[in-house]
Amino acid sequence: QVQLVESGGGLVQAGGSLRLSCAASESIFSFNTMGWFRQAPGQQRDLVAFIARGGATNYADSVKGRFTISRDNAKNTVYLQMNSLKPEDTAVYYCFADSRNAARYWGQGTQVTVSS
């Protein structure tokens, strides 16, 4: 069973930065894609960013230029560096991983709160 363990959430003032981590229980190269969704209260879960096995990245328009997704292959970990945070970035952030057999795995979620 694949496990994704997230860390790095917290409370930060607007304009600040946070870095989220997602550690996988197996090699990240076993996944086609890894990345992050977020869900604010009463809202749907939206894609924030992902990184493909080959290294290509993609971002939601709302975070382009502020967030950066990266990975450390040796640590089986994907990161989301979040800069210039805004109150509207407040949400629970979920790490996900899509396996080669089309299964999607989720982390437990980590709360990010940005105060104005």
LINQUIQUI-V244141 format. One record per backbone hydrogen bond with DSSP energy under -1.0 kcal/mol. CO is the residue of the C=O (numbers start at 1). NH is the residue of the N-H. Records with the same first field share a line. If there is no record, write none. Layout:
CO=NH / NH
This chain:
3=25
5=23
7=21
10=113
12=115
13=16
16=85
18=82
20=80
21=7
22=78
23=5
27=30
28=31
32=53
33=98
34=51
35=96
36=48 / 49
37=94
38=46
39=92
40=43
46=38
48=60
49=36
50=58
51=34
52=55
56=52
58=50
60=63 / 64
63=66 / 67
66=83
68=81
70=79
72=77
76=24
77=72
78=22
79=70
80=20
81=68
82=18
85=15
86=89
87=90
91=112
92=39
93=110
94=37
95=107
96=35
97=105
98=32 / 33
99=102
103=99
105=97
110=93
111=10
112=91
113=12
115=14
